[in-house]
Amino acid sequence: MTARRYVQATVAVAALGTVWCVAYLGFGIGAEVVAYIFVPISTALATAAVHGLIRRENPAARRFWRAAFYSLSSITVGYTWMAVDMFAHADEVRTRSMTPPAAAFAVLGFLIAIWALARVPVVVAAGGIERWRMVLDRVIAFLGCSAALWYLGLAPMLSAREPWSRQAMVLVGLALIVAVGAATKVSYIAGGPVDRVAIRFIAAAGGVPAGVDAVLAVQYGYLATVPAQAIVMPLAPVLITLGVAAQSRVDHGPPREPARVGVLLPYLALILVDVPLIAVAFGAPLRWPVRVVLIAAVVVTALVMVRQYLAYRENARLLRNKRVQEERLQYEVSHDGLTGLANRALFRERLATVLESGSPASVLLIDLDDFKAVNDLLGHGVGDRLLVSVARLLQAEVGDRGLPARVGGDEFAVVLTEAGAGAIELAERLVAALSHPISEHRLLVQASIGIAVSGPEVTLDSILRDADVAMYEAKQQGKAGFVRYVDGMGEPVLAHMQLGGELRRALDNDEFRVVYQPIVRLDGRRVIGVEALVRWHHPTRGVVGPGEFIPAAERTGLIVPLGRLVLRETCRQAAAWLAEFGPDALKEAGLNVSARQLHDPDFVDDVSAVLAESGLPCERLVLEVTESAVLRGQQVSRALYALDSMGIRLALDDFGTGESSLSLLRAFPAAIVKLDKSFVDGIEIDDGQPAAADARKAVARAVIQLAHALGLDTVAEGIESPEQVAALRELGYTLGQGFHLAEPMSADEISRLLAAQQDQDRFPVRGKAVP
């Protein structure tokens, strides 16, 4: 049987009782004892409805409804016992009271109901004070409502003309307690296993019949027992079955939104507890029931005072927490999370305040040199701790004279309320302090510092721009130093920045062209390879040399996509020459690779992909690396060894100009050594002084001897005269390149040169060589 059917059945019983009561009181139909059968029948139906609900509930809700089942079962037994007793003594029904055993079962049922309501889970407060506040609210609500029901319900029953039996008044009182307890409980249930609506019906089941019975008892005495038994009391099982139906709907339907709980009931209780006081104020007699209410009002007032004190303490705590949170939030908004220094926003705000006040101001912009290498080689954790150490150093050196800030990844700034002399003195101290290892890892880090000083019409943006320009100039001068901004310093910097922007546009517009300088045999001028060089065909400036744009490409990082373009074009063109002229026409095709490219983790994969795409054999590709690039860390070393393992030949370019040439020849997987042009210049001069001539040839002779000992090929660069060719051949050099041998030329010109060389191989002419 469903909950809906139980509701219909209990309603039918209540309706039948109403019809019988009207017939009996109005027309004298039937016997008075019949009135006592409606309560046990309806409570039995309500008990069956609760029993059907228990089997479908989750464990948390099942505990409450199982207790409700026991409560209704006991009440049903009590009122059934009463009905049987009344039928057995039908002639005494008007004056007979409920027997003690029947009353005991009914009382036990109500006590079980009170215990079940006490165990219904409610909203649990988070903290101790909040928990006590909730407990006080519930006690205030319970006492206030109980005092009002006592004054308006039970107390009048005690002083009625025809008072009901003690058993009846105890049961009415317990029913009112159930109503107050349920109402208090439902006010603090935001959501949970027991539905709020179901608890409301339980509260109504206790309060509505008990309240109506109290009114009937006061107004009509013993005569009221007939409508009470036939009409009023059967309403309680109807309301209980409605609660069962509400619980069933919430279990099988969509969940209800959590309600706001515990808000109005304490205030309602305060109003109710004042009703008897108002009655006394208007002349009601001060009897002992009213005194009970007065005592309850005093207790409630005391509890309200305690609650307000707890609320005051809680509000004070919340205000303190709010202030702390606001201060912490303000600190986090204005300070760097890693170093604890002021961030860019606070730095700009403080600098703007100083400038607006008209006080002298100096700005130091500090950029750590080569900090990226620390992150790449040692990890970001070590880099972060290094930044923290730099921040502490800044705080110690600046002190109270200004505000240090972290304005970027590895960029710091300081604003001083002093003239330029103080800023220069601080910059000198910082450079000196950074000349010693810092941080727990004892790392040596250097910095480039730009200084700008406020002038008559300086603005926030202009002084920061000047400091940035000065810092860039310090970088250009070799790093690990400081530069103070002077008028006009920004023009070349701006030109460099504009050049970087134009490089990006040139890459997008395909303005770069690859040219090739032949590498030839010194004995017969035969071309054995080429070196790829890049030229910029600027739309307005014409051809721009690499000495002007390569440094800008290195600085901006555009050397990586530019190098990828040169690599792809060189491999494609070299593969095309091999296909057209045969494998003996061209031994190698080389190109320069920068340290920035070798630091790119995708570089080795890019080279492999380009070789596979073009079809050029690995051994035909030569990658030229300078000594300074080889010494740039583990990532570069790993990339070079990976390229060597692929079969690609590596050339050490500009050999002899670095600081570690001899050690590099043992550690670096080089296949070719290229003698730098600076050792070729003047090698042919014969001034009649053999000692001077030998000195000019000493480096070239040492390089060729060392290369032969290590099994390396050699190429002499920068040959500009036939006398240099003769001198180099005399020293043992067989390969060279330079303007005297062949200037850089386009791919078509190389093709014609290779074709002429192939024709000469087919039809050799004595005494003639390819130029």
VEXLUMVO-234363 format. One line per field, with one value per residue (C-alpha): chain; x, z, y. Coordinates in steps of 0.001 Angstrom, whole numbers, plus 524288, in hexadecimal, padded with zeros to 5 digits. Last residue first. Layout:
<pts>
mol [A ...]
X [X ...]
Z [Z ...]
Y [Y ...]
</pts>
This chain:
<pts>
mol [A A A A A A A A A A A A A A A A A A A A A A A A A A A A A A A A A A A A A A A A A A A A A A A A A A A A A A A A A A A A A A A A A A A A A A A A A A A A A A A A A A A A A A A A A A A A A A A A A A A A A A A A A A A A A A A A A A A A A A A A A A A A A A A A A A A A A A A A A A A A A A A A A A A A A A A A A A A A A A A A A A A A A A A A A A A A A A A A A A A A A A A A A A A A A A A A A A A A A A A A A A A A A A A A A A A A A A A A A A A A A A A A A A A A A A A A A A A A A A A A A A A A A A A A A A A A A A A A A A A A A A A A A A A A A A A A A A A A A A A A A A A A A A A A A A A A A A A A A A A A A A A A A A A A A A A A A A A A A A A A A A A A A A A A A A A A A A A A A A A A A A A A A A A A A A A A A A A A A A A A A A A A A A A A A A A A A A A A A A A A A A A A A A A A A A A A A A A A A A A A A A A A A A A A A A A A A A A A A A A A A A A A A A A A A A A A A A A A A A A A A A A A A A A A A A A A A A A A A A A A A A A A A A A A A A A A A A A A A A A A A A A A A A A A A A A A A A A A A A A A A A A A A A A A A A A A A A A A A A A A A A A A A A A A A A A A A A A A A A A A A A A A A A A A A A A A A A A A A A A A A A A A A A A A A A A A A A A A A A A A A A A A A A A A A A A A A A A A A A A A A A A A A A A A A A A A A A A A A A A A A A A A A A A A A A A A A A A A A A A A A A A A A A A A A A A A A A A A A A A A A A A A A A A A A A A A A A A A A A A A A A A A A A A A A A A A A A A A A A A A A A A A A A A A A A A A A A A A A A A A A A A A A A A A A A A A A A A A A A A A A A A A A A A A A A A A A A A A A A A A A A A A A A A A A A A]
X [957F2 95741 96496 96BB9 979F1 976CE 96892 960B0 95492 94C03 9515A 950FC 94296 93FEA 946D0 93EFF 93278 936B2 93950 92C68 9253B 92C98 92807 91A06 91AFA 91F38 92CFD 93647 94389 94D26 95BA5 96043 9541C 956CC 95682 960D3 96498 971FF 979AC 9876E 98F6A 99440 9864F 982FA 98E03 98A5E 97C02 97FA8 987F2 97C65 974B2 96863 96741 95D66 95C59 96609 95F64 964B3 960C3 962DB 96AB0 96F52 97DA8 979E9 971BE 97CD3 98691 97D22 97A1E 98852 98C48 9813D 984F6 99373 991EF 992D3 99DEB 9A54A 9A47A 9A9C3 9B542 9B855 9B9BD 9BA44 9AD01 9A5DA 9974C 98F0F 98991 9853C 976C2 97548 975A0 96AAF 962DF 9606B 96546 959A7 95B23 95318 94E42 94B1A 945AD 94992 9514E 95EEA 95EA4 957E2 96363 96C41 96302 95F7D 95FFC 95A62 96037 967FB 95D46 953A1 94A76 94BA8 94526 93BAF 938BB 92B40 92BB1 91FD0 928DD 92F47 92227 91F28 92CA6 92A52 91CC1 92190 92CB4 9237A 91A35 925AE 92ACD 92EB7 93CF6 93A7E 9345A 94099 948F5 94099 9383B 937A4 92E03 93262 9287A 92D24 92ECD 92035 91C0C 912DC 90533 8FED9 8F419 8FC71 9075F 8FD8A 8F776 9049B 908D0 8FBE3 8FCFA 90A94 90598 8F972 8FFDB 9041E 91109 91821 910B7 91484 922AA 922B9 923EA 92B72 92937 93014 92DF5 93774 93E03 9381E 939B2 93D84 92FB6 929E2 9279E 918CC 914C6 92022 91CE5 90E8D 91276 91B17 90FCF 90636 91026 913F1 905C6 90195 90D69 90C3E 8FDD3 90084 90B53 901A8 8F793 901D9 90901 8FC3E 8FFDD 8FF80 90DDE 912E5 90AE1 90FF5 91DED 91B35 91596 9213F 92CA1 923DC 92447 917F7 914DC 90C0E 9081A 8F9F3 8F471 8FF51 90595 90BD0 91725 919E3 9263D 92764 93540 9381F 93F97 94A1D 94C17 958C2 96264 96D86 9773D 96F91 963EF 9575E 94CB5 9427A 93AAE 92C11 920CB 913E2 909AB 9017F 8F5B4 8EB7E 8E0A2 8DE85 8ED1A 8EEE5 8E3DA 8EA7B 8F75C 8F0E1 8EC88 8FA4F 8FFAA 8F61C 8FBA7 90973 905CA 8FF61 90BE7 9137A 90A73 908EC 915D4 91260 911AA 9193F 91551 91E89 92536 9281C 930CB 930F8 92D48 936A8 933C9 9276A 92183 92472 91DE1 911D9 911B6 912D4 90765 8FF30 9027B 8FE77 8F19E 8EEBC 8F186 8E8A9 8DD59 8DC71 8DE3F 8E9E8 8E7C7 8F230 8FACC 8FA49 9066A 90800 91162 912BD 91901 91E56 91F95 928C8 92653 93057 929BF 92CC1 921A7 91C03 91AC8 92614 93398 93B49 93B7E 92D3B 93100 93A40 92FFA 92612 92F5D 93282 92402 92155 92C01 92674 918C7 91D98 924BB 918AC 9103D 908A9 8FAF6 8FF22 8F6F0 8FCBF 8FA09 8FB6F 8FB2A 8FCDE 8EE93 8E92C 8E6FA 8ECFE 8ED88 8F6E5 8F169 8FA47 903DE 8FF0F 9083B 90C93 91838 9119F 904E6 90C44 9141F 907A5 901C6 90DF9 90CF3 8FE98 9020F 90C6E 9026C 8F985 90472 907D7 8F99E 8F8FB 90357 91224 915AA 909E9 905FB 913E4 915FF 90A00 91099 91A79 91C49 912C4 90B76 90B72 903F5 9082C 8FF18 902CA 8F999 8FAC5 8EE94 8E40D 8D90D 8D31D 8DFE3 8E07A 8D24A 8D42D 8E00E 8D855 8CD0E 8D62B 8DD42 8D062 8CB7D 8D86F 8D97D 8DF1C 8E874 8E3FD 8ECE9 8E3B0 8D612 8D9E2 8D30A 8C7C7 8BC4B 8C175 8C336 8B590 8B023 8B782 8B2B3 8A4D5 8A5BB 8AACD 8A009 895E4 89B43 89A82 88CA0 888E4 88E87 88721 87ACB 87CD2 87F11 872DE 86B15 86F95 86B32 85E5C 85C42 85EF6 85555 84B3A 84D3B 84AA9 83E58 839D0 83C03 83498 82978 828E3 827D4 81CF2 8160B 81677 8114C 805FD 80262 80388 7F9E7 7FC5C 7EEBE 7EDE3 7ED75 7F325 80138 7FE38 7F99B 805CC 80E24 80673 80932 817BD 81B8B 81536 81D14 829EB 82636 8237B 83116 83733 82F02 832A0 84078 843A2 8449C 8464D 841B3 84997 84385 83AC7 83FAC 838AF 82EB9 82F1F 83409 82DC7 82094 8213E 82478 818DF 80FFF 81493 811F0 8043A 802A6 8062E 7FC70 7F15E 7F5BF 7F489 7E740 7E13D 7E29E 7D98B 7CDC1 7C8F3 7D0B8 7D0B1 7C2F9 7BE48 7C73E 7C203 7B606 7BF10 7C2C8 7BD1A 7C56D 7D1D8 7D240 7CF03 7DA31 7E3CC 7DF47 7E158 7EF48 7F24E 7EC85 7F464 80131 80507 8011B 80555 81325 8133F 80E6A 8197C 82333 81E79 8202A 82E39 831AD 839B7 8463A 84BCC 8492D 849BA 843C6 84494 836A2 8317B 836C6 8301E 8231F 824F2 82832 81CC5 81329 8187A 817A9 80985 80694 80CF7 80457 7F824 7FC1A 7FE55 7F12C 7EA1D 7F089 7ED6D 7DF42 7D813 7D436 7C5CA 7C5AA 7D364 7DEFA 7E864 7E3D6 7E6A7 7F4E1 7F6AD 7F366 7F5D4 7FFAC 8062F 80634 80CD4 816E2 819CD 81BE6 8257F 82C63 82E4C 83284 83BFA 8419A 84336 849B5 852A1 85716 85979 861BB 8695D 86CD5 870AB 87996 8802C 881E4 87BCD 86DA9 866A8 859B6 85039 84FC6 84302 8467B 83E43 83287 833C3 834A2 8284C 82145 825CF 8205C 81359 81265 815E0 80B13 8015B 805A5 804FC 7F79C 7F267 7F85E 7F320 7E520 7DFF1 7D52B 7C6D3 7BCCC 7B53D 7B8D7 7B2FB 7A7DC 7B102 7BA20 7BF6F 7BE52 7C65F 7D0AD 7D1F5 7D381 7DDB5 7E5AC 7E4FC 7E975 7F563 7F8DB 7F81F 800C5 80AE0 80AA7 80B50 817BB 81DF6 81B6A 820AF 82D19 82E2F 82BC4 836FC 840D2 83CC4 840A1 84F24 84E7B 84895 839DD 8322E 82F10 82BA9 82110 81812 81904 81599 8093D 8058A 806D6 7FE68 7F3F9 7F482 7F38C 7E731 7E0A1 7E4D9 7DF7D 7D287 7CDDE 7CBD4 7C067 7B828 7B6DE 7AD5C 7A2D2 79BFC 79319 78FD0 78C35 795E8 7A035 79FCC 79DF9 7A823 7B1A7 7AF01 7B1B3 7BE57 7C2E2 7C062 7C84B 7D3A0 7D331 7D2CA 7DE26 7E5AD 7E2CC 7E608 7F308 7F5E3 7F2E5 7FC70 8070A 805C5 80000]
Z [71128 70A67 705AF 6F8BB 6F695 6EE63 6EA5A 6EFDE 6E83E 6F153 6FE05 6F7F6 6F4E7 7030F 707ED 6FE87 70395 711AF 70F19 707D6 7136C 71CFB 71516 7159F 7245C 7262A 728E4 7342A 72EA8 7295B 72B13 72D9D 7356A 73EEB 740A0 74303 741D6 74059 74B9D 74D38 75189 7438B 73EF3 7488E 743B4 7357A 737DC 73F9A 73420 72B02 732B6 73B33 742F8 74E14 75356 7534A 753D7 75B67 75C24 768FA 76BB0 7792F 7755D 76879 76FC9 77939 76E0B 76670 77271 7766C 768A8 76825 775AA 7724A 764DA 76972 772BD 767D3 75F88 76AC3 76CE9 75E5D 75CE9 74E72 74EFC 7490C 74B81 747C7 75569 756A3 7588D 7598E 7686E 76989 75F59 7690D 765FB 76447 76B0C 765E3 76BAC 77947 78442 78EED 79AA4 794DE 78B13 7955B 79E9C 7943A 790BA 79E78 79E8E 79151 78504 7809E 778B6 7724F 76FCC 775E4 76BAA 76E84 764FD 765B9 7676F 7707D 77C1F 77966 77A01 78729 78C13 7884F 78E8A 79B61 79BED 7993A 7A407 7AD3C 7ACD7 7A422 7A17E 793BB 79007 793D7 78B5A 77F6D 77905 76A9D 766C8 75B21 7537B 7496B 753B0 756E0 748FD 74303 74077 74233 74B96 75305 75482 758D1 762F3 768BD 769B0 77029 779CE 77DAE 77F6B 7876F 794B9 79038 7970E 78A7B 7834B 78D51 78C82 77E0D 7727E 76641 7597D 751E1 7454E 742BF 73854 72C3D 71E47 721CA 72586 7185B 71180 71170 71D04 7252E 721C1 72599 73293 7354D 7321E 73B30 74615 744F4 74428 75042 75842 7545C 75855 76532 7680A 7661B 76EDD 779A7 77731 77A6C 788DD 78A7A 78E2B 78448 7795B 77D2F 77CDC 76F5A 769BC 767F8 76621 75D32 75287 74E1D 73F88 73B86 7456B 740CF 73EBB 746B4 73FE4 74BBC 748AC 74E48 74C9E 748ED 7483C 73C10 738D1 73083 7263D 71EB6 71F53 71B5A 7268C 7306C 72FED 730D4 73A89 73302 73948 7385B 738EE 74040 73EE8 74979 74616 74798 74C28 7597F 75BEF 757D7 760E5 76C7F 7688A 76771 7758D 779E2 77210 778EC 785DF 78126 77C3B 7892E 7900C 786C5 78A21 7989E 79CDF 7977A 7A4C3 7AF46 7B6DC 7C111 7BDE1 7C6C3 7C620 7C4F0 7B676 7AB04 7A63A 79F48 7ABFC 7B263 7A6BA 7A928 7B74B 7B2FF 7A9A1 7B451 7BDD2 7B387 7B110 7BF9C 7C095 7B4E0 7B997 7C6E0 7C165 7C11B 7BF07 7C7E5 7C8CC 7CFB4 7CF44 7C74F 7CA3C 7C2AE 7C92B 7C2BF 7CC3D 7CFCC 7D5FC 7DC98 7E30D 7F0CC 7F0CE 7FD78 7F6F8 7F362 7ED22 7ED11 7E21B 7E536 7F11B 7E904 7DE94 7E937 7F03B 7E3A1 7E072 7EDFD 7EC1F 7DEC4 7E469 7EF89 7E5FD 7DD44 7E716 7F1DA 7F46A 7EF3F 7E701 7E50B 7DA50 7D7FA 7CBBE 7CBBB 7C93D 7C9B6 7D256 7DF08 7E801 7F0D0 7F76E 7FC1D 8061D 81135 80DFD 7FFCA 801B4 80ADA 80331 7F67E 7FC2E 80107 7F369 7ED45 7F69F 7F336 7E4B6 7E715 7EE3B 7E260 7D8FF 7E131 7E073 7D1FE 7CE74 7CE95 7C01E 7B9E2 7C590 7C7EE 7B953 7B908 7C2E7 7B89B 7BEAF 7C95B 7C5D9 7CF40 7CC79 7D5C9 7D6F0 7DD2C 7E301 7E779 7EE99 7E6C5 7EE52 7E1AE 7DE56 7EB98 7EAC1 7DCDC 7E14F 7EC85 7E383 7D90E 7E30B 7E908 7DBB1 7D7A0 7E3DA 7F117 7F630 7FCD9 7F435 7EEF4 7F04D 7EBB5 7F331 7F0D8 7EED3 7F8C5 802F0 80095 80198 80E4B 813CB 80F75 8151F 82217 8226D 81F59 829AB 833B6 82F76 8302D 83DE4 84240 83C39 84364 8504D 84E61 84A4F 8569D 85EB4 85759 85A36 8689C 868FC 861BC 86B7D 8769E 86FF5 86DBC 87C09 88069 8770E 87C08 88A0A 885CD 87EF7 88B55 892C9 88944 88C7B 89B23 89A95 89798 89359 885F3 88702 87A84 87ED7 88218 8740F 86ED0 876FB 8720F 863F2 8664F 864EE 85789 8526C 856F6 850CF 843CE 84440 846EB 83BBB 8311D 82CC5 82FFF 8220B 8143A 80BB0 803FC 7F661 7F560 7EF61 7E31C 7E5BD 7EB42 7F918 7F9D1 7F5F6 7FFF4 80AF6 8073A 806F7 81485 8194C 8138A 81ADA 82770 82481 822C0 82F07 836C6 830EC 8379F 84473 8404A 83A6D 841DE 84E92 8504D 84AFB 855B8 860B1 85F7F 867DB 8736E 873F4 86963 868B5 86FDC 86AA6 85CCF 85CE9 86218 8583A 84D3F 851C7 8534E 845FA 83F16 84689 84598 837A5 833B7 8386C 83141 824EF 82639 827DA 81AD9 81460 81927 813B9 81BEA 814F0 81402 81081 81776 823EF 82E8B 82E69 82D10 83A7A 84182 83B29 83E69 84C8C 84DE8 84823 84FEE 85C3F 858D1 8577A 8649D 86AE0 8649F 8697B 8773C 876D2 872CB 87D62 8878F 88425 87DCD 88572 88605 889D0 88412 88CB5 8883C 87A18 87A2D 87E17 87369 8677A 86749 87250 8701F 86169 86349 86CB1 86393 85817 85FBF 865FF 8591B 85152 85BDB 85D07 84E38 84D45 858A0 85215 84556 84C27 8531B 84614 84081 84C0A 84A4E 83BBD 82FA0 8339D 830DA 8299F 82F29 830C6 83682 843AB 84BFD 84375 84640 85503 854AA 84CD6 85676 8617F 85A4C 85898 866C6 86AE5 86272 867F9 875E5 8737F 86F61 87B66 88453 87F3D 877B0 87F26 88100 88319 87636 872CD 87F45 878A7 86E08 877A8 86F1C 8632A 86A4B 86E45 86041 85B83 865E7 862AF 8545D 85869 85F93 85556 84A9D 85296 85433 845B0 84256 84A64 84562 83762 83A2A 83F89 832CB 82B76 8324E 830D6 822A9 81F0A 8218C 81C76 80F2B 80E06 80625 810B0 81AAF 81211 812A5 82177 821C8 819ED 822B7 82EC5 82858 82599 833BE 8383E 83013 8359B 843A4 842E9 83C4D 845FA 851C5 84C35 84BB8 85AA6 8593E 85377 84686 840E8 84A25 83F20 84017 84945 84428 835AF 835E7 83CF9 83357 827A6 82DCE 8313D 8234B 81E4F 82767 82309 814B6 816B1 81CD5 8110C 806F4 80D7E 80E08 7FF88 7FC89 80488 7FC02 80000]
Y [87655 868FB 86512 865C1 861A6 855C6 854B6 84968 84560 83D38 842B5 8504A 84E5A 84A9E 856E4 85F22 858F6 85B05 8695B 86ADB 864C8 86D77 87936 8745A 8726E 8808D 884C6 8874C 88B56 8816D 87E9B 88C73 88F84 8848A 875F6 86BAC 85D8B 8571B 85D12 8575F 86331 86553 864BC 86F9F 87848 8762C 87917 88542 889D1 88785 891B2 89323 8867D 888D5 87B15 86FB5 86265 856D7 84888 84162 83512 83951 83A76 840C6 84AD9 84DDD 84FC0 8583D 86095 8623D 866AA 870AC 8758D 876D8 87D0E 88B2D 8879B 880C7 88D23 89566 88C29 88B62 89A1E 89D8B 8A3ED 89851 89A0D 88E23 88B4A 8994F 895D8 8871A 886E6 89117 8898D 87E8A 870E0 867CC 85AA1 84F59 8427E 847A5 83F30 84918 84441 84286 84DBB 855FD 854D8 85ADA 86608 86A3A 8791D 87C48 88269 8768A 87027 87973 86DDE 86062 857D3 84CCA 841D2 83BB1 82D05 82C18 829A5 836CF 83DAD 8374D 83AFA 8491B 84991 843E1 84DC4 85915 854A4 85287 8605A 86BB6 867FB 86311 8701B 877A5 86EC1 87194 86729 8636E 858D8 8509C 8488A 83E89 833DE 83489 83129 83B6D 83606 84346 83F05 83542 83F38 849A0 84075 83CA9 84AE0 84EAA 84356 84802 855F0 852CC 85536 862E3 8656D 861B4 86C56 876AC 87223 8756B 86C1D 86FEE 868B1 85E02 85681 84B61 842FF 84916 8440B 8362C 831E1 835A9 84287 843C7 83B39 83FF8 84E09 84C05 845E7 851B9 85AE5 85433 8531A 86174 86627 85E92 8628D 870ED 8713D 86A41 87405 87F2A 8786E 87713 883F0 88AC1 889AB 8985D 899E6 8901B 89641 8A3A3 89E81 89870 8A526 8AE1F 8A4B0 89CB5 8A71C 8AE41 8ADE6 8B923 8C368 8C505 8B74E 8B0CA 8A53E 89ECB 895CB 88844 8802C 871DA 86C54 86464 8580D 85194 85C17 859D8 8650E 85C35 85BCD 863DE 85AEC 862B8 86657 86E0D 8791C 876FD 88090 87EF5 889A0 89020 898B2 88DFC 89749 890C9 88FE9 89E0E 8A255 89BD9 8A1DE 8AF40 8AE47 8AADC 8B64B 8BF44 8BACE 8BD08 8CA99 8CD8D 8C9DB 8D28A 8DE06 8DB79 8E129 8EE8D 8F4FD 8EDE0 8E1AF 8DC7B 8CFAA 8C43B 8B83D 8A986 8A9F1 8ABEF 8B9AF 8B554 8B09D 8BDB2 8C43D 8BBFB 8C072 8CE9D 8CCEB 8C6A4 8D192 8DB9A 8D475 8D41D 8E2B7 8E55D 8DD11 8E395 8F124 8FA3E 908B5 90E94 90267 8F56E 8ECD1 8E064 8D542 8C87B 8BCC4 8B079 8A543 89A54 88D25 8847D 878F6 87426 86A1E 86F9D 87CDA 885ED 88527 891FD 89C23 89EC4 8A6D3 8AF4C 8B1C6 8B509 8BE35 8C575 8C696 8CC3E 8D6A9 8D9D6 8DB53 8E3F2 8ECCA 8EDDB 8F4FD 8EE4C 8E941 8DC0E 8D2CC 8C54F 8BB76 8ACF7 8A488 895D2 89272 8A03B 8AC26 8A778 8B31D 8BA9C 8C6C7 8D19B 8D6BC 8CE2A 8C2F8 8C2C4 8B9A1 8AFF8 8AFC8 8ADD7 8A289 89C54 89D4E 8976D 88BF1 88A00 88A37 87FCB 8777A 87889 874B9 868C6 86480 867E7 85DEA 85D8F 85E2D 864BD 86CFA 871A6 873EE 87CAB 885A2 889B6 89738 89B3F 8A7CA 8B34C 8BFE4 8CA9C 8D64B 8E337 8ED1F 8FB1C 8FFD6 906D3 90067 8FB36 8F445 8ED97 8E929 8E40C 8DC38 8D638 8D262 8CD1C 8C4A3 8C02F 8BB9B 8B56F 8AD24 8B0C6 8A690 89A06 891EF 887A1 88D8C 89B22 8A5CF 8AF52 8A621 89C5A 8A70A 8AC63 89EA9 89C79 8A96B 8A690 898E1 89E1D 8A862 89E0C 8950D 89FEB 8A31F 894CB 893C3 89FE4 89A6B 88D96 89479 89CCA 890CB 889D8 89580 895EC 8878A 88972 894CE 88CAE 881A8 88B0D 88FEC 881EA 87EAC 88AD3 8879E 879A1 87EA5 887C2 87C85 87467 88022 880CE 872CF 87670 88194 88FEC 893EF 89A78 8A923 8AEE2 8AD0B 89EF4 89CB5 8A363 89A50 88EB8 892CB 89580 88733 8871B 892AE 88CF6 87FE8 88693 88C93 87F39 87954 88304 87F73 87148 86C7D 87172 8667F 85CB1 85B23 84F47 842B8 83DC2 832F4 82536 827CA 83558 82FC5 824C7 82E48 836CE 82ADC 826DD 834B4 833FD 82727 82E5B 83941 82F7B 8283C 8350C 838AB 82CD6 834A7 83FA7 838D9 82CB9 82D32 83C0B 83D32 833A7 83874 84650 84319 840F3 84F5E 85816 8646A 860A4 852BB 85731 8611A 85709 84CFC 856C9 85931 84ACF 8476B 85222 850C8 84290 83FA1 84D62 84AA6 83D9F 8449D 84E63 8432D 83D83 84ABE 84BA3 83E38 834DD 83082 83E0E 84BFB 858FD 8538F 85DF5 8633B 85565 8521D 85D41 85A05 84B9A 84E98 85805 84E47 842D6 84B32 84E75 83FEB 83D90 847E4 84230 834AB 839BA 840DA 83478 82C29 83691 83592 840AF 84CB0 85029 85E7B 86095 86471 859E2 85AE4 869A6 866B3 85C85 864AD 8735D 87491 86783 86989 876CF 87161 86611 86F57 8778A 86C11 864D4 870C2 8753D 8676E 8667D 873C3 87082 863EE 86B3E 8758E 86AE4 864B4 871E8 87448 86713 867CC 861D0 860C4 85414 8555A 84B60 83C99 83723 8311E 83A5B 83779 828F3 82B5E 833B0 82928 81EB8 82707 82846 819A0 8170F 8206D 818F2 80BC8 8110D 81707 809C5 8035D 80E47 80D74 81907 81F9D 81BAD 8267C 82695 81887 812CD 80B31 8066E 7FFEB 7F4E4 7FDA3 807F9 7FE06 7F92F 8072E 80A4F 7FE2C 80223 80FD8 80A85 80046 80A7D 813A7 808D8 805A9 8140A 815B7 80934 80D78 81B1F 814CF 80D20 819E1 820A8 815A0 81358 8213D 81E9E 81095 81424 8123D 8084C 7FE3A 80899 80EBD 802EB 802ED 81167 80EDB 80358 80BE4 8166F 80C29 8077F 815A6 81749 80B0B 80DE3 81BE2 818A4 80E44 81738 81EF7 81279 81337 81E86 815C0 81785 82207 82D07 83652 84169 83C2E 82E3F 83135 83BFB 832FA 827DA 8308F 835B6 82802 8239C 82F25 82BEB 81DA3 821A4 82AE8 81FB7 816FF 82173 8243E 815B1 814B1 81FB8 8192B 80D1D 80000]
</pts>
